[in-house]
Amino acid sequence: MAQRLFATLPPSLETALVDEFRDLQRNYREHRWRASELAGGRFCEVVYSILKGDVDGAYPAAPYKPSDFRGSCRQLENQPALGTGLRFLVLPLLTVLYEVRNNRGVGHVGGDVDSNAVDAFAVVAQSSWILAELVRNYNSVPLREAQKLVDRLAEYPSPLIFVEGGYRRVLKIGLSLRDELVLLVASTEARESSVDDLSSWTGQPNKTYIRKVLGQLDEARLLRFSRAEDLAQLLPTGQKIADELAMTHTLKT
């Protein structure tokens, strides 16, 4: 990591936390639902280790799995030193995510149902929220920068988008250019893209046509399109559409 997120945590715990989070994101992007959910379970164990270390006043050198995960989390809920948000929001959510691993055909044979896109989608989104809450409570950067980190962490990747370096490509065949543009802009960290990039990513060489569609998306209040800068910026309404597209088309693959 270029910049540490949690100066008060041992580097080994911070690295494990970020690595598991990135692993579940990567598996989700690759439609590997079971692997994504397994990484979500390991992510929960790292978060628990951090919270338990906070209560104990000494962090473990490496994350570990308590013998009774649910019971151990409930014990931590009774520790006022953690703060209300961690006790009554993060800890209960950890038990929910851990149960996905154990009882949805992921952690062992004989689960209730097979792991699928809906379960993996929930794991990624909720893990993102938990990590954002940890940044809020343990961040080692100025408040404004911490909020930027939270905003970035509270996002989940779309399995419809292939990302490699600065290149992106919509994997689903048959989507309209309008939908592709929304998905592509939503997939960028800054939530904005140039017409040049969008032309490259969609394979549409007619930039005039791209600008026309971006203008329509601007009129629909899904994107803000600046013709002077040739730049498209995602609006919250556009994010909602991107989320719906990701869920709808993921379920059909």
One Martini backbone bead per residue (centre of mass of N, CA, C, O) as a GRO file, in nm:
protein
  253
    1MET     BB    1   0.096   0.035   0.022
    2ALA     BB    2   0.133   0.375  -0.011
    3GLN     BB    3  -0.079   0.413   0.233
    4ARG     BB    4  -0.168   0.418   0.544
    5LEU     BB    5  -0.473   0.366   0.721
    6PHE     BB    6  -0.345   0.229   1.006
    7ALA     BB    7  -0.122   0.333   1.241
    8THR     BB    8  -0.225   0.149   1.502
    9LEU     BB    9  -0.165  -0.095   1.334
   10PRO     BB   10  -0.041  -0.366   1.238
   11PRO     BB   11   0.079  -0.436   0.932
   12SER     BB   12  -0.031  -0.729   0.918
   13LEU     BB   13  -0.335  -0.652   0.952
   14GLU     BB   14  -0.363  -0.450   0.725
   15THR     BB   15  -0.275  -0.636   0.498
   16ALA     BB   16  -0.491  -0.855   0.543
   17LEU     BB   17  -0.738  -0.676   0.503
   18VAL     BB   18  -0.677  -0.575   0.213
   19ASP     BB   19  -0.629  -0.847   0.076
   20GLU     BB   20  -0.913  -0.969   0.126
   21PHE     BB   21  -1.070  -0.745  -0.010
   22ARG     BB   22  -0.938  -0.774  -0.292
   23ASP     BB   23  -1.007  -1.071  -0.331
   24LEU     BB   24  -1.318  -1.046  -0.330
   25GLN     BB   25  -1.329  -0.851  -0.566
   26ARG     BB   26  -1.187  -1.021  -0.781
   27ASN     BB   27  -1.377  -1.265  -0.771
   28TYR     BB   28  -1.630  -1.107  -0.847
   29ARG     BB   29  -1.537  -1.006  -1.126
   30GLU     BB   30  -1.491  -1.332  -1.207
   31HIS     BB   31  -1.746  -1.499  -1.098
   32ARG     BB   32  -1.636  -1.610  -0.804
   33TRP     BB   33  -1.839  -1.661  -0.561
   34ARG     BB   34  -1.712  -1.857  -0.355
   35ALA     BB   35  -1.439  -1.712  -0.326
   36SER     BB   36  -1.557  -1.445  -0.229
   37GLU     BB   37  -1.693  -1.560   0.031
   38LEU     BB   38  -1.439  -1.673   0.160
   39ALA     BB   39  -1.297  -1.399   0.181
   40GLY     BB   40  -1.515  -1.280   0.364
   41GLY     BB   41  -1.452  -1.464   0.605
   42ARG     BB   42  -1.157  -1.370   0.643
   43PHE     BB   43  -1.223  -1.075   0.681
   44CYS     BB   44  -1.378  -1.114   0.947
   45GLU     BB   45  -1.136  -1.225   1.110
   46VAL     BB   46  -0.968  -0.968   1.092
   47VAL     BB   47  -1.167  -0.774   1.222
   48TYR     BB   48  -1.189  -0.920   1.489
   49SER     BB   49  -0.888  -0.900   1.568
   50ILE     BB   50  -0.891  -0.593   1.588
   51LEU     BB   51  -1.117  -0.554   1.800
   52LYS     BB   52  -0.991  -0.735   2.019
   53GLY     BB   53  -0.725  -0.575   2.041
   54ASP     BB   54  -0.854  -0.316   2.136
   55VAL     BB   55  -0.974  -0.427   2.400
   56ASP     BB   56  -0.694  -0.557   2.510
   57GLY     BB   57  -0.442  -0.358   2.418
   58ALA     BB   58  -0.350  -0.596   2.207
   59TYR     BB   59  -0.228  -0.699   1.916
   60PRO     BB   60  -0.207  -0.930   1.701
   61ALA     BB   61   0.020  -1.048   1.470
   62ALA     BB   62  -0.230  -1.221   1.370
   63PRO     BB   63  -0.489  -1.348   1.244
   64TYR     BB   64  -0.793  -1.507   1.382
   65LYS     BB   65  -1.001  -1.786   1.488
   66PRO     BB   66  -1.260  -1.829   1.666
   67SER     BB   67  -1.445  -2.090   1.784
   68ASP     BB   68  -1.683  -1.862   1.844
   69PHE     BB   69  -1.781  -1.621   1.653
   70ARG     BB   70  -2.056  -1.519   1.751
   71GLY     BB   71  -1.994  -1.512   2.057
   72SER     BB   72  -1.747  -1.324   2.038
   73CYS     BB   73  -1.898  -1.081   1.918
   74ARG     BB   74  -2.100  -1.048   2.153
   75GLN     BB   75  -1.887  -0.978   2.365
   76LEU     BB   76  -1.792  -0.713   2.221
   77GLU     BB   77  -2.070  -0.562   2.245
   78ASN     BB   78  -1.992  -0.519   2.574
   79GLN     BB   79  -1.770  -0.294   2.474
   80PRO     BB   80  -1.758   0.047   2.507
   81ALA     BB   81  -1.471   0.116   2.384
   82LEU     BB   82  -1.559   0.078   2.076
   83GLY     BB   83  -1.831   0.179   2.023
   84THR     BB   84  -2.132   0.194   1.873
   85GLY     BB   85  -2.074   0.123   1.575
   86LEU     BB   86  -1.903  -0.136   1.625
   87ARG     BB   87  -2.105  -0.289   1.814
   88PHE     BB   88  -2.407  -0.241   1.649
   89LEU     BB   89  -2.295  -0.286   1.340
   90VAL     BB   90  -2.037  -0.448   1.274
   91LEU     BB   91  -2.061  -0.709   1.445
   92PRO     BB   92  -2.336  -0.815   1.337
   93LEU     BB   93  -2.238  -0.820   1.039
   94LEU     BB   94  -2.020  -1.032   1.071
   95THR     BB   95  -2.211  -1.270   1.134
   96VAL     BB   96  -2.360  -1.264   0.868
   97LEU     BB   97  -2.117  -1.311   0.677
   98TYR     BB   98  -2.027  -1.577   0.811
   99GLU     BB   99  -2.290  -1.735   0.742
  100VAL     BB  100  -2.250  -1.740   0.442
  101ARG     BB  101  -2.006  -1.924   0.453
  102ASN     BB  102  -2.147  -2.165   0.627
  103ASN     BB  103  -2.478  -2.163   0.488
  104ARG     BB  104  -2.417  -2.132   0.143
  105GLY     BB  105  -2.219  -2.350   0.018
  106VAL     BB  106  -1.903  -2.273   0.107
  107GLY     BB  107  -1.749  -2.391   0.372
  108HIS     BB  108  -1.938  -2.649   0.312
  109VAL     BB  109  -2.094  -2.931   0.289
  110GLY     BB  110  -2.451  -2.879   0.309
  111GLY     BB  111  -2.579  -2.635   0.246
  112ASP     BB  112  -2.863  -2.479   0.172
  113VAL     BB  113  -2.721  -2.322  -0.071
  114ASP     BB  114  -2.586  -2.207  -0.335
  115SER     BB  115  -2.369  -2.009  -0.441
  116ASN     BB  116  -2.414  -1.665  -0.555
  117ALA     BB  117  -2.455  -1.353  -0.673
  118VAL     BB  118  -2.617  -1.239  -0.436
  119ASP     BB  119  -2.427  -1.316  -0.208
  120ALA     BB  120  -2.170  -1.181  -0.322
  121PHE     BB  121  -2.286  -0.897  -0.339
  122ALA     BB  122  -2.330  -0.867  -0.031
  123VAL     BB  123  -2.040  -0.911   0.061
  124VAL     BB  124  -1.906  -0.676  -0.087
  125ALA     BB  125  -2.081  -0.441   0.019
  126GLN     BB  126  -2.045  -0.499   0.331
  127SER     BB  127  -1.737  -0.493   0.337
  128SER     BB  128  -1.710  -0.204   0.246
  129TRP     BB  129  -1.855  -0.080   0.488
  130ILE     BB  130  -1.672  -0.188   0.710
  131LEU     BB  131  -1.411  -0.059   0.609
  132ALA     BB  132  -1.514   0.228   0.631
  133GLU     BB  133  -1.556   0.219   0.940
  134LEU     BB  134  -1.260   0.171   1.010
  135VAL     BB  135  -1.160   0.436   0.895
  136ARG     BB  136  -1.325   0.617   1.081
  137ASN     BB  137  -1.187   0.490   1.355
  138TYR     BB  138  -0.857   0.435   1.233
  139ASN     BB  139  -0.752   0.671   1.103
  140SER     BB  140  -0.428   0.836   0.966
  141VAL     BB  141  -0.585   1.089   0.850
  142PRO     BB  142  -0.728   1.336   0.745
  143LEU     BB  143  -1.056   1.394   0.724
  144ARG     BB  144  -1.079   1.448   0.420
  145GLU     BB  145  -0.917   1.197   0.333
  146ALA     BB  146  -1.088   0.989   0.481
  147GLN     BB  147  -1.346   1.039   0.315
  148LYS     BB  148  -1.228   0.952   0.045
  149LEU     BB  149  -1.170   0.663   0.132
  150VAL     BB  150  -1.458   0.589   0.202
  151ASP     BB  151  -1.583   0.639  -0.077
  152ARG     BB  152  -1.408   0.419  -0.218
  153LEU     BB  153  -1.475   0.173  -0.025
  154ALA     BB  154  -1.802   0.217  -0.079
  155GLU     BB  155  -1.736   0.013  -0.321
  156TYR     BB  156  -1.823  -0.197  -0.595
  157PRO     BB  157  -1.761  -0.414  -0.831
  158SER     BB  158  -1.816  -0.497  -1.161
  159PRO     BB  159  -1.857  -0.800  -1.339
  160LEU     BB  160  -1.891  -0.647  -1.629
  161ILE     BB  161  -1.590  -0.545  -1.577
  162PHE     BB  162  -1.287  -0.497  -1.728
  163VAL     BB  163  -0.967  -0.457  -1.552
  164GLU     BB  164  -0.653  -0.299  -1.681
  165GLY     BB  165  -0.546  -0.056  -1.553
  166GLY     BB  166  -0.666   0.186  -1.789
  167TYR     BB  167  -0.850  -0.048  -1.881
  168ARG     BB  168  -1.181  -0.107  -2.032
  169ARG     BB  169  -1.460  -0.361  -2.038
  170VAL     BB  170  -1.745  -0.482  -2.154
  171LEU     BB  171  -1.868  -0.818  -2.130
  172LYS     BB  172  -2.149  -0.764  -2.219
  173ILE     BB  173  -2.349  -0.856  -2.469
  174GLY     BB  174  -2.596  -0.613  -2.599
  175LEU     BB  175  -2.552  -0.348  -2.498
  176SER     BB  176  -2.594  -0.036  -2.485
  177LEU     BB  177  -2.422   0.249  -2.503
  178ARG     BB  178  -2.556   0.380  -2.264
  179ASP     BB  179  -2.491   0.151  -2.060
  180GLU     BB  180  -2.186   0.139  -2.101
  181LEU     BB  181  -2.122   0.428  -2.009
  182VAL     BB  182  -2.223   0.404  -1.723
  183LEU     BB  183  -2.045   0.165  -1.635
  184LEU     BB  184  -1.767   0.291  -1.699
  185VAL     BB  185  -1.782   0.542  -1.521
  186ALA     BB  186  -1.847   0.377  -1.256
  187SER     BB  187  -1.558   0.214  -1.262
  188THR     BB  188  -1.423   0.462  -1.171
  189GLU     BB  189  -1.278   0.621  -0.914
  190ALA     BB  190  -1.372   0.927  -1.003
  191ARG     BB  191  -1.637   0.915  -1.179
  192GLU     BB  192  -1.469   0.972  -1.457
  193SER     BB  193  -1.462   1.045  -1.823
  194SER     BB  194  -1.339   1.048  -2.127
  195VAL     BB  195  -1.403   1.032  -2.456
  196ASP     BB  196  -1.149   0.882  -2.535
  197ASP     BB  197  -1.185   0.645  -2.341
  198LEU     BB  198  -1.473   0.558  -2.427
  199SER     BB  199  -1.392   0.490  -2.715
  200SER     BB  200  -1.189   0.268  -2.642
  201TRP     BB  201  -1.378   0.087  -2.453
  202THR     BB  202  -1.617   0.051  -2.680
  203GLY     BB  203  -1.519   0.076  -2.991
  204GLN     BB  204  -1.610   0.380  -3.059
  205PRO     BB  205  -1.502   0.609  -3.303
  206ASN     BB  206  -1.759   0.795  -3.272
  207LYS     BB  207  -1.750   1.079  -3.086
  208THR     BB  208  -2.007   1.225  -3.163
  209TYR     BB  209  -2.195   1.000  -3.066
  210ILE     BB  210  -2.101   0.992  -2.777
  211ARG     BB  211  -2.181   1.284  -2.712
  212LYS     BB  212  -2.481   1.244  -2.765
  213VAL     BB  213  -2.530   1.031  -2.542
  214LEU     BB  214  -2.419   1.202  -2.308
  215GLY     BB  215  -2.632   1.422  -2.342
  216GLN     BB  216  -2.872   1.237  -2.273
  217LEU     BB  217  -2.766   1.164  -1.988
  218ASP     BB  218  -2.773   1.452  -1.889
  219GLU     BB  219  -3.079   1.502  -1.930
  220ALA     BB  220  -3.137   1.240  -1.733
  221ARG     BB  221  -2.943   1.266  -1.478
  222LEU     BB  222  -2.679   1.053  -1.488
  223LEU     BB  223  -2.492   1.268  -1.618
  224ARG     BB  224  -2.211   1.486  -1.648
  225PHE     BB  225  -2.156   1.689  -1.940
  226SER     BB  226  -1.853   1.832  -2.059
  227ARG     BB  227  -1.776   1.987  -2.352
  228ALA     BB  228  -1.522   2.152  -2.281
  229GLU     BB  229  -1.376   1.876  -2.147
  230ASP     BB  230  -1.477   1.597  -2.239
  231LEU     BB  231  -1.658   1.513  -1.968
  232ALA     BB  232  -1.772   1.245  -1.758
  233GLN     BB  233  -2.007   1.243  -1.478
  234LEU     BB  234  -2.127   1.088  -1.214
  235LEU     BB  235  -2.440   1.029  -1.078
  236PRO     BB  236  -2.639   0.893  -0.844
  237THR     BB  237  -2.845   0.793  -1.059
  238GLY     BB  238  -2.629   0.637  -1.224
  239GLN     BB  239  -2.544   0.439  -1.004
  240LYS     BB  240  -2.813   0.295  -0.984
  241ILE     BB  241  -2.810   0.186  -1.273
  242ALA     BB  242  -2.544   0.029  -1.249
  243ASP     BB  243  -2.641  -0.161  -1.027
  244GLU     BB  244  -2.880  -0.284  -1.184
  245LEU     BB  245  -2.715  -0.395  -1.420
  246ALA     BB  246  -2.529  -0.581  -1.260
  247MET     BB  247  -2.749  -0.761  -1.140
  248THR     BB  248  -2.920  -0.844  -1.385
  249HIS     BB  249  -2.678  -0.958  -1.569
  250THR     BB  250  -2.546  -1.149  -1.369
  251LEU     BB  251  -2.795  -1.347  -1.334
  252LYS     BB  252  -2.773  -1.432  -1.658
  253THR     BB  253  -2.479  -1.581  -1.660
   0.00000   0.00000   0.00000
